[in-house]
Amino acid sequence: MTITAALVVFAVTWFMVFFIVLPIRFRSQADAGAIVPGTPASAPAEAMIKIKAQITTAIAVVLSGLIYWIITSGLITIDNMDVFGIMK
């Protein structure tokens, strides 16, 4: 696996995990009872983006390492995914 491919795997994994982590512990301004004028009531009261990005990075490093190991070990190959026999 090239460095570029590893970076792409990490970036895709990071964003997928980030979109999973974003709604965790979400509290809207309406729930908090303090709606800032000019914003919708469904806007987050406190986004906690830095903490969520750090959590995402930790999870993405582990998952990307696992994906890298699976790809480079040969555990799963194109032949394993060729269920219709058209890749030969």
Secondary structure, DSSP 8 states (H G I E B T S, - for coil): --HHHHHHHHHHHHHHHHHHHTTTT--BHHHHT---TTS-TTSBS---HHHHHHHHHHHHHHHHHHHHHHHHHTSS-HHHH-SSS---
